Amino acid sequence: MQKYYAVRRGRKPGIYRSWPECQKQVNGFENARYKSFTSQAEAEEFLKGKDNYPTKNKTSKKESENLDDYEIVVYTDGGSRNHGNYKGGHVKTSDKAAWAFHINHQGQIFEGTDGEFGATNNRMEIMALIESIKRLNELNLNDKKIIFVLDSQYVLNAITKGWLNGWKRRGYKKADGTAPANVELWQELDGLLPTVTNKAFSWTKGHAQDEGNNRVDALLNETMDKM
């Protein structure tokens, strides 16, 4: 079946007949908006639409006002109680770490969390996003209008600033030729991101007044308490 990929916001907006063509326009492009359709007429209608984008680094109150523009809001978070949380510190194999996600689909809530020993905060942040996308696919909600809200600048920058795309072009290597930390997770995430066809990303300050972020933080801490 022929698919039509409509790029509303990307390097060159328009309609494309294949995913690789569409991918070139949206990978690494901040707040890219695109969606696949089975007819050109539907794709053209999508292009006529307008978007309201959450602005990064705003207060949590402003973020929540903009979230109403989306069908699904996904919060993800990762954390650890490790010895690497100070300068010169290192994670020990006995240190606890966990991830969590909270999916709100117009009042329907889906959550998930798990933990492992000896993992870093960053590893858990990536895991949280990966697991949230897997869950969206399981629920067949991956084609909805979705926004992911994270407090991890590290993960957000890798996606929205094109770091991940650059690593992929170099065979999942950084500019200096070394592999980024948690490279296997970045590869998995790179394969999952295209499955969510209509998405945006936003930053929220951690441990502040954002209810969704506080919820995932509570979930992952409950997991670590039980480990």
C-alpha positions in Angstrom: 0.0 0.0 0.0 1.3 3.4 -1.0 1.9 5.7 2.0 2.1 9.5 1.9 4.4 11.2 4.5 3.3 14.7 5.2 6.0 17.0 6.8 4.3 20.0 8.2 7.4 21.2 10.1 10.8 20.1 8.9 13.7 21.1 6.7 11.5 21.1 3.6 7.8 20.8 4.4 5.8 18.8 1.8 4.5 15.3 0.9 6.9 12.4 0.4 6.3 8.9 -1.0 8.8 7.0 1.2 10.0 7.0 4.8 13.7 7.6 4.0 12.8 10.8 2.1 10.6 12.0 5.0 13.3 11.0 7.6 15.8 13.3 5.9 13.5 16.3 6.6 12.7 15.5 10.2 15.6 13.8 11.9 17.3 16.2 14.2 14.9 19.0 13.4 13.5 20.5 16.6 9.8 20.0 17.1 9.4 18.3 13.7 5.8 17.5 12.8 5.0 14.8 10.4 2.5 11.9 9.8 1.9 9.1 7.4 -1.4 8.7 5.5 -2.8 6.2 3.0 -4.2 9.0 0.7 -2.6 12.2 -0.7 -5.8 14.1 0.1 -5.4 13.3 3.8 -1.7 14.3 3.7 -2.6 17.6 2.1 -5.2 18.4 4.8 -2.6 17.7 7.5 -0.2 20.2 5.8 -2.9 22.9 6.2 -3.0 22.6 9.9 -1.3 24.8 12.5 0.7 23.9 15.6 1.2 25.4 19.0 4.6 24.3 20.4 5.5 24.2 24.0 8.5 26.4 24.7 11.5 25.0 26.4 12.7 26.5 29.7 9.3 28.1 30.6 7.6 27.6 33.9 5.8 24.4 34.5 2.5 26.3 34.5 3.1 27.5 31.0 4.1 24.0 29.9 0.8 22.5 31.2 -1.3 25.1 29.4 0.3 24.1 26.1 -0.1 20.4 26.8 -3.8 20.7 26.1 -3.0 20.9 22.4 -2.0 17.2 22.4 -4.1 14.0 22.5 -1.4 12.2 24.6 1.1 13.6 27.1 3.9 11.3 28.1 6.2 12.0 31.1 9.4 10.0 31.4 12.1 10.1 34.1 15.2 8.2 35.3 17.1 8.3 38.5 19.7 6.6 40.6 21.1 6.5 44.1 24.6 6.2 43.1 28.1 7.3 44.1 28.5 9.1 40.8 26.3 12.0 41.8 29.3 14.0 42.9 32.5 15.1 41.2 34.9 12.1 40.9 32.3 9.7 42.1 31.6 6.4 40.3 28.6 4.1 40.1 28.9 1.0 42.1 27.4 -2.4 41.1 25.3 -2.2 44.3 23.8 1.2 43.6 20.1 1.3 42.8 18.7 3.0 39.6 15.2 3.1 38.1 13.1 4.5 35.2 9.4 5.4 34.9 6.9 6.7 32.4 3.4 8.1 32.8 1.1 8.2 29.7 -2.1 10.3 29.9 -4.4 9.6 26.9 -7.3 12.0 27.5 -7.7 10.8 31.1 -6.7 7.2 30.6 -3.5 6.6 32.5 -0.8 4.0 31.6 2.3 3.7 33.7 5.4 1.6 33.9 8.6 1.4 35.9 11.5 -0.9 36.6 15.0 -0.8 38.0 18.5 -2.2 37.8 21.7 -2.1 39.8 24.8 -0.2 38.8 23.2 2.1 36.2 23.6 5.9 35.8 20.9 8.5 35.7 21.4 9.0 32.0 21.0 5.3 31.2 17.7 5.4 33.1 16.5 8.5 31.3 17.0 6.8 27.9 15.4 3.6 29.2 12.3 5.6 30.3 11.8 7.1 26.9 12.3 3.7 25.1 9.9 1.9 27.4 7.2 4.6 27.0 7.4 4.3 23.2 7.2 0.5 23.4 4.1 0.9 25.5 2.5 3.4 23.1 3.0 0.9 20.3 1.5 -2.0 22.4 -1.6 0.2 23.0 -1.8 1.2 19.3 -1.6 4.8 20.3 1.6 5.7 18.5 -0.3 7.5 15.6 -1.9 10.0 18.0 -0.8 13.6 18.5 1.8 13.1 21.3 4.1 15.2 23.3 7.0 13.8 25.5 7.9 15.8 28.5 11.3 15.2 30.0 13.5 16.8 32.6 16.7 15.4 31.0 18.4 18.0 28.7 20.9 15.2 27.8 18.2 13.0 26.2 16.3 16.0 24.7 19.4 17.5 23.1 20.4 14.2 21.6 17.1 14.1 19.8 16.2 17.8 19.1 19.7 19.1 18.4 20.6 16.2 16.0 23.3 14.5 18.1 21.6 11.1 17.6 21.4 11.7 13.9 25.1 12.6 13.8 26.1 9.5 15.8 24.1 7.4 13.4 25.7 8.9 10.3 29.1 8.0 11.8 28.2 4.4 12.6 27.0 5.4 16.1 30.2 7.2 16.9 30.9 10.7 18.2 33.0 13.2 16.3 36.1 11.9 18.1 35.5 8.3 16.9 34.4 6.9 20.2 31.0 5.5 20.9 28.6 7.5 23.1 27.8 6.0 26.5 24.9 3.6 26.4 25.3 3.3 22.6 23.1 0.2 22.4 20.2 2.1 24.0 20.6 5.0 21.6 20.5 2.6 18.7 17.3 1.1 20.1 15.7 4.5 20.6 16.7 5.6 17.1 14.7 2.6 15.7 11.7 3.4 17.9 11.3 7.1 17.3 9.9 6.8 13.8 7.1 4.6 15.1 5.6 7.6 16.7 4.5 9.6 13.7 3.1 12.8 15.2 5.3 13.9 18.1 6.9 16.8 19.9 9.3 17.1 22.8 9.4 19.5 25.7 11.6 20.1 28.7 10.3 20.6 32.3 12.2 21.4 35.4 12.7 18.4 37.6 11.6 18.3 41.2 9.5 21.4 40.8 5.7 21.9 40.5 5.0 19.8 37.4 2.6 17.1 38.6 3.4 14.7 35.7 7.1 14.9 36.4 6.6 14.5 40.1 4.5 11.4 39.4 7.2 9.6 37.4 9.8 10.7 40.0 7.7 9.1 42.7 7.2 5.9 40.7 10.9 5.4 40.1 11.7 6.1 43.8 9.1 3.5 44.8 10.9 1.0 42.6 14.3 1.8 44.1 12.7 1.5 47.6 11.7 -2.1 46.7 15.0 -3.1 45.3 
